[in-house]
Amino acid sequence: MNLLAAKAFAFVIFIASFFPQPTFTEGLIGQPQHINPLKVGTNGVDRDLARLIFRGLVSYDERGGIITDLAERYQVSDDQKEYTLDLRKGVYWHDGVEFTADDVLYTVSQHPQLSTLQVDRLDRYRVRFRLKDPFAPFLDLLTLGIVPAHLGSSMKDLNPIGTGDYRLVRIKKSDKVNEVVLVRVRPPVPAKGKNFSRLVFKFYTKTSELITAARLGEVDAFFTDEYVPKFSNYNQYRVPLGSRYYTLFINLNGNSDLKNKELRQDIASSIPKEKIIDDVYQGFALPAYLPLEYTFATASAIKRYNYKDNLPRKYDLSLNLTVPNKDTHLKTGEVIKQSLEKIGIHVTTVAVDPEKITSDVIGPKNFDLLLLGQEIERDPDVYTLWHSTQKDLPGLNFVSFESVLADKALEEGRKIENVEERIKHYQNFQKVFIDEVPAVIIYRPVLTYSVRSSISGISLKGLFKSEDRFMTIAGWSRKD
């Protein structure tokens, strides 16, 4: 496909987007800002759209295994330090330019986690990554969506050009974005039957608006991590998010009282997780205990701190509890405050704008206790979260946790290829974590996906992050 033909095809796709065709409409809370894999950050809307528009060199299947995508095949050297990838030929960006090794090199150069890597362009369709040391989760990094080198920084945040199954063809906006329309371009013709060739995303500001939109028939589906009622004409799918957990972080380099391990262990035993889940989240969450609980390195045999209602009032101290200024977090903070005061810890709650948590709280380590959500990847390398060398930004060990045993386990877990050996090291890390209590992991949110009952083929098997729900969308369709 040459550039002229590609532009003609794009025009046809744009015009066709106005005509009737099988359409799936989803309601989302939030706004698209940077539909670019290099910029999505924690914005769930951006991540959802980027997943459909862009592709990585590799991806995950429903079983959580790595499969090839823009890379046709890959080879790993015996010393685990070189990864050579053969790229697929005949892949084109949505504007008709061919995908090549140059796009891989550009994407890597712009990504903070990958920019320090040595990557060689062996030819137009072949690249090689060279690592200083073996890094077992390396393929997980290559799931990052590749962006077009020929556009570079000139690609507009709300006019993304990818190689994915869907292309963004239209945005409706007033003072904000109201609707985004995607059309399926890979394969370039709709599948047989009523499979969805067009996706429409409508944007709302809060859950109550989503519910109203669903009742009015404006959307086919919507998802939330809050409680929502089940409608008679909607099916509800509830899946815990393996990637995200909410945690009470304990600053070990601030208030000297928190250096007392027994105190930290009592804090862990004082938090009524089930009460938080029932009272704040109406049961739409699961209690959590370990940092790698929903990964291949989970460890059910490791001891846990279960809630104890009869702990003695043996402390007399004051601590600040910092929470993001959101309703559910404030309510969770109140339950924690009441529980800690039972054992003699006076708690002052400090509500902070979520957008300022990093600059005002994490960076300067300006907290005693901090309630915050954190994400991990499918391949659970948590080195940057808990290794003692990662105490300052961009490292995320902001509680200043130090342990020789934990450091060793994290170092070995990320460099050994054998999965069974990695599991042993990660379990050793979790044993130290539970004993030392640098943080108390409280709960994992449960995703509720409400889908009109006339939609068939929905499968959330293998969902780890919320954007994974589109993994099987090619098989979704509307029943007669």
C-alpha positions in Angstrom: 0.0 0.0 0.0 1.6 3.3 -1.1 1.0 6.6 0.7 -1.6 7.8 -1.8 -3.5 4.6 -1.6 -3.4 4.7 2.2 -4.8 8.2 2.3 -7.6 7.2 -0.1 -8.3 4.1 2.2 -8.3 6.4 5.3 -10.8 8.7 3.6 -13.1 5.8 2.8 -12.9 4.5 6.3 -13.7 8.0 7.6 -16.8 8.4 5.4 -17.9 4.8 6.2 -17.8 5.6 9.9 -20.9 7.7 9.4 -22.9 4.9 7.8 -24.7 2.1 9.8 -22.4 -0.8 10.7 -22.1 -3.1 13.8 -21.3 -0.7 16.6 -20.3 -1.2 20.2 -20.7 1.8 22.5 -19.0 2.0 25.9 -19.3 4.6 28.6 -16.2 5.7 30.5 -15.5 8.1 33.4 -12.7 10.6 32.6 -11.2 12.2 29.5 -8.7 11.2 26.9 -5.6 13.4 27.1 -2.6 11.6 25.6 -3.6 8.6 23.4 0.1 7.7 23.1 1.8 4.6 24.7 4.7 6.9 25.7 2.4 9.3 27.6 -0.6 7.3 28.9 0.6 7.2 32.5 -2.2 6.2 34.9 -5.0 7.7 32.8 -7.3 4.7 32.3 -9.1 6.2 29.3 -5.8 6.8 27.5 -4.7 3.3 28.2 -8.0 1.8 27.0 -7.8 3.6 23.7 -4.1 3.1 23.2 -4.5 -0.6 23.6 -6.8 -0.7 20.6 -4.9 1.7 18.4 -1.3 0.6 19.0 0.5 -2.8 19.1 3.6 -4.0 20.9 6.4 -6.2 19.7 4.9 -8.9 21.8 1.7 -9.2 23.8 -0.1 -11.5 26.3 -2.6 -14.1 25.5 -5.6 -15.0 27.7 -3.5 -17.4 29.7 -1.0 -14.7 30.6 1.7 -16.1 28.2 3.9 -14.0 25.9 3.0 -14.2 22.2 4.5 -12.4 19.2 2.8 -9.4 17.8 4.7 -6.8 15.7 7.6 -9.1 16.1 7.2 -12.3 14.1 9.7 -14.2 16.1 12.5 -13.6 18.7 15.6 -15.3 19.9 17.3 -15.1 23.2 21.1 -15.7 23.6 22.4 -18.3 25.9 23.7 -15.8 28.4 20.2 -14.1 28.4 21.7 -10.7 27.5 20.7 -10.4 23.8 17.2 -10.4 22.4 17.0 -10.5 18.6 13.6 -9.8 17.0 12.5 -10.3 13.4 9.8 -7.8 12.6 6.7 -8.5 10.6 6.8 -7.3 7.0 3.9 -5.7 5.3 2.6 -3.9 8.4 1.5 -0.3 7.8 0.8 2.6 10.1 -2.8 4.0 9.8 -1.4 6.7 7.6 0.0 4.2 5.1 3.7 4.4 6.0 5.4 1.0 6.5 6.4 -0.2 9.9 10.1 -0.9 10.2 13.0 -1.2 12.7 13.3 2.6 12.8 10.0 2.8 14.6 11.3 0.4 17.3 14.4 2.4 17.8 12.5 5.7 18.0 10.0 4.3 20.6 12.8 2.8 22.7 14.8 6.1 22.7 11.7 8.0 24.0 10.8 5.6 26.8 12.3 6.2 30.2 12.6 2.5 31.1 14.1 1.5 27.8 16.1 4.6 26.6 19.3 3.4 28.4 19.2 0.1 26.6 21.5 -0.6 23.7 19.4 -1.5 20.6 20.9 -2.2 17.2 19.1 -1.9 13.8 20.4 -5.0 12.1 18.3 -4.3 9.0 15.0 -2.8 8.0 13.1 -5.6 9.7 15.4 -6.8 12.5 16.6 -5.4 15.8 18.7 -6.6 18.7 18.5 -5.5 22.3 21.7 -5.9 24.3 21.4 -5.9 28.1 24.2 -5.4 30.6 22.9 -8.1 32.9 20.2 -10.8 32.4 16.7 -9.5 33.1 14.1 -12.2 33.1 11.0 -9.8 32.8 12.5 -8.1 29.7 9.8 -9.4 27.3 7.2 -7.8 29.5 8.7 -4.4 28.6 8.3 -5.2 24.9 4.5 -5.2 25.3 4.8 -1.4 25.1 2.9 0.0 22.1 5.3 1.1 19.3 4.8 4.7 18.0 5.7 6.0 14.5 9.2 7.4 14.0 8.1 9.3 10.9 5.8 11.4 13.0 7.9 11.6 16.2 6.8 14.3 18.6 4.6 15.9 16.0 1.9 13.2 16.5 -1.0 14.9 18.2 -2.2 13.5 21.5 -5.8 13.2 20.2 -4.9 12.2 16.7 -2.9 9.0 17.2 -1.5 7.0 14.3 -0.9 3.3 15.2 -0.7 -0.1 13.7 -3.5 -1.6 15.8 -6.8 -3.2 14.8 -8.7 0.1 15.2 -8.1 3.5 13.9 -9.4 6.7 15.5 -11.5 8.4 12.9 -13.6 11.0 14.7 -13.7 13.0 18.0 -16.8 14.9 19.1 -16.1 17.7 21.6 -17.4 20.9 23.1 -15.6 22.3 26.1 -14.4 18.7 26.6 -14.3 15.4 24.6 -17.7 13.9 24.5 -17.2 11.0 22.1 -14.4 9.1 20.3 -15.1 6.8 17.3 -12.8 4.0 16.3 -13.2 1.9 13.1 -11.7 -1.5 12.6 -8.9 -1.5 10.0 -7.2 -4.9 10.6 -8.5 -6.8 8.8 -9.6 -3.8 6.6 -13.1 -5.3 6.1 -15.6 -6.2 8.9 -15.7 -9.8 10.0 -18.7 -11.9 8.9 -21.9 -11.6 10.8 -22.4 -8.8 13.4 -18.9 -8.5 14.9 -18.2 -4.9 15.8 -16.4 -2.9 13.1 -17.0 0.4 14.9 -16.3 1.2 18.6 -17.8 4.4 20.2 -16.6 5.7 23.5 -18.7 8.2 25.4 -17.2 10.1 28.3 -18.9 11.0 31.7 -17.7 12.7 34.9 -19.1 10.3 37.5 -20.6 6.9 38.0 -24.2 8.2 38.5 -24.0 9.6 34.9 -22.9 6.3 33.6 -25.8 4.5 35.2 -28.2 7.1 33.8 -26.7 6.6 30.3 -27.1 2.9 30.6 -30.8 3.2 31.7 -31.4 5.5 28.7 -29.8 3.0 26.3 -26.9 5.4 25.4 -24.2 2.8 26.0 -23.8 -1.0 25.5 -21.4 -1.3 28.4 -19.6 0.5 31.2 -17.1 -0.5 33.8 -16.3 0.8 37.3 -14.5 -0.3 40.4 -17.4 1.0 42.5 -20.7 -0.7 43.4 -23.3 -0.4 40.7 -26.8 -2.0 40.6 -27.4 -4.8 38.2 -30.0 -4.0 35.5 -32.4 -6.6 34.1 -31.1 -6.1 30.6 -27.4 -6.1 31.5 -25.0 -8.8 32.5 -22.4 -8.1 35.1 -18.9 -9.5 35.0 -16.8 -9.1 38.2 -13.1 -9.6 38.0 -10.4 -8.6 40.5 -7.6 -6.5 39.0 -4.4 -8.4 39.5 -2.3 -5.4 38.7 -3.5 -3.0 41.3 -3.6 -3.0 45.1 -4.2 -0.3 47.7 -1.7 -0.1 50.5 -0.9 1.7 53.7 2.7 2.8 53.3 4.8 3.4 56.4 7.6 6.0 56.3 10.6 4.3 57.9 12.8 7.4 57.6 10.5 9.9 59.3 8.8 9.5 62.7 11.2 7.5 64.9 8.4 5.6 66.4 7.8 3.9 63.1 11.2 2.2 63.3 9.7 -0.1 65.9 8.8 -3.3 64.0 6.4 -4.4 66.7 4.4 -1.2 66.2 4.3 -1.8 62.5 3.1 -5.3 63.0 0.4 -4.1 65.3 -0.7 -1.5 62.8 -1.0 -4.4 60.3 -3.1 -6.4 62.7 -5.3 -3.4 63.5 -6.7 -2.7 60.0 -10.1 -4.4 59.5 -9.9 -5.1 55.8 -13.3 -6.8 55.6 -14.9 -3.8 57.2 -13.3 -1.5 54.6 -14.4 -3.7 51.8 -18.0 -4.0 53.1 -18.6 -0.5 54.3 -16.6 1.5 51.7 -16.8 -0.7 48.6 -20.0 -2.6 49.2 -18.1 -5.9 48.8 -16.6 -4.8 45.4 -13.0 -5.5 46.5 -10.9 -8.4 47.8 -8.7 -8.4 50.9 -5.0 -8.4 50.0 -1.9 -9.3 51.9 1.1 -9.9 49.7 2.7 -7.7 47.0 2.8 -10.5 44.4 -0.5 -12.2 45.3 -2.1 -12.3 41.9 1.0 -13.2 39.9 2.8 -16.4 39.2 4.8 -15.8 42.3 1.9 -15.9 44.8 2.7 -17.7 48.0 -0.3 -18.9 50.0 1.8 -20.6 52.7 3.4 -17.3 53.9 2.0 -16.0 57.2 -0.3 -13.0 57.0 -1.5 -10.4 59.5 -5.1 -11.0 60.0 -7.3 -8.5 61.8 -7.3 -8.7 65.6 -10.1 -6.9 67.4 -8.7 -7.3 70.8 -5.2 -5.7 70.6 -4.4 -3.9 73.8 -4.1 -0.1 74.0 -0.3 -0.1 74.5 0.8 3.0 72.5 0.6 6.7 73.1 1.7 8.6 70.0 0.5 10.7 67.1 0.8 10.0 63.4 -0.4 11.7 60.2 -2.3 9.7 57.7 -2.1 11.1 54.2 -4.9 10.1 51.7 -5.8 11.2 48.2 -8.7 13.6 48.4 -11.3 11.2 46.9 -14.4 10.0 48.6 -13.6 6.3 48.9 -10.0 7.0 50.0 -11.3 9.4 52.7 -13.8 6.8 53.9 -11.0 4.2 54.0 -8.8 6.6 55.9 -11.5 7.1 58.5 -11.8 3.4 59.1 -8.0 3.1 59.5 -8.0 6.1 61.8 -10.6 4.7 64.1 -8.9 1.3 64.2 -5.5 2.7 65.1 -6.9 4.9 67.8 -8.1 1.8 69.6 -4.5 0.8 70.2 -3.4 4.3 71.3 -2.3 5.9 68.0 -3.8 9.3 67.5 -4.3 9.9 63.8 -4.6 13.2 61.9 -5.9 12.7 58.4 -4.3 14.9 55.7 -6.2 15.0 52.4 -4.1 15.8 49.3 -5.0 16.5 45.7 -4.2 13.2 43.9 -2.4 15.1 41.2 0.0 16.4 43.8 0.8 13.2 45.7 4.1 12.7 43.9 5.4 16.2 44.1 4.1 17.1 47.6 4.2 13.8 49.4 6.2 11.0 47.8 9.1 13.1 46.5 9.9 14.9 49.8 8.7 11.8 51.8 6.3 14.1 53.6 4.1 11.6 55.4 4.0 9.1 58.3 1.3 6.8 56.8 0.2 7.1 53.2 -2.8 5.4 51.7 -2.1 4.9 48.0 -2.8 2.5 45.1 0.1 0.9 43.3 0.4 -1.1 40.1 2.6 -4.1 39.2 3.1 -5.8 35.8 2.2 -9.4 34.9 5.8 -10.3 35.3 6.2 -9.1 38.8 9.5 -7.4 39.0 9.1 -5.1 42.0 12.7 -4.1 42.3 12.0 -0.4 41.8 9.3 -0.5 44.5 11.2 -2.2 47.3 14.9 -2.5 46.6 17.1 -0.3 49.0 18.7 1.5 46.1 15.4 2.8 44.9 14.6 5.1 47.8 14.7 8.3 45.8 12.7 9.2 42.7 12.5 7.9 40.0 12.7 4.8 42.3 9.5 4.1 44.2 10.8 2.7 47.5 9.5 5.9 49.1 9.1 4.3 52.5 13.0 3.8 52.6 12.7 0.1 53.2 16.1 -1.6 53.6 16.8 -5.3 53.9 19.8 -7.3 52.7 17.6 -10.4 52.4 14.9 -8.6 50.4 17.5 -7.0 48.2 19.1 -10.3 47.4 15.8 -12.0 46.6 14.7 -9.1 44.3 18.1 -9.1 42.5 18.0 -12.9 41.9 14.4 -12.9 41.0 14.9 -10.5 38.1 17.9 -12.2 36.5 17.2 -15.9 36.7 15.2 -17.3 33.7 13.9 -20.4 35.3 10.4 -19.6 36.6 10.5 -22.1 39.5 13.7 -20.6 40.8 12.3 -17.1 40.3 9.2 -18.1 42.4 11.5 -19.2 45.3 13.3 -15.9 45.3 10.1 -13.9 45.1 8.6 -15.9 48.0 11.7 -15.2 50.1 11.1 -11.5 49.4 7.5 -11.7 50.5 8.5 -13.5 53.7 10.8 -10.6 54.6 8.1 -8.1 53.6 5.5 -9.6 55.8 7.9 -9.8 58.8 9.3 -6.3 58.4 6.0 -4.6 57.5 7.2 -1.6 55.4 3.6 -1.3 54.3 0.3 -3.0 54.8 -1.5 -4.2 51.7 -5.2 -3.8 52.2 -7.3 -4.7 49.2 -7.5 -5.1 45.5 -10.4 -3.5 43.6 -12.9 -5.7 41.7 -13.7 -4.5 38.2 -17.4 -4.6 37.4 -18.1 -4.7 33.7 -21.8 -4.2 32.9 -22.6 -5.2 29.4 -26.0 -5.2 27.6 -27.3 -8.8 27.5 -27.7 -8.6 23.7 -23.9 -8.7 23.4 -22.4 -12.1 23.1 -18.9 -13.5 23.1 -17.7 -11.5 26.2 -14.7 -13.2 27.9 -12.7 -11.6 30.6 -10.5 -14.6 31.1 -6.9 -13.5 31.6 -7.8 -9.9 32.6 -5.0 -8.4 34.6 -5.4 -4.7 33.9 -8.7 -3.1 33.0 -7.7 -2.4 29.4 -7.3 -6.2 29.0 -11.0 -6.5 28.6 -10.6 -5.8 24.8 -8.4 -8.8 24.3 -11.2 -10.8 22.8 -13.2 -8.1 21.2 -12.9 -9.5 17.7 -15.3 -12.3 18.9 -17.9 -10.0 20.4 -21.2 -9.5 18.5 -24.8 -8.4 18.9 -27.4 -11.1 19.1 -30.6 -10.7 17.0 
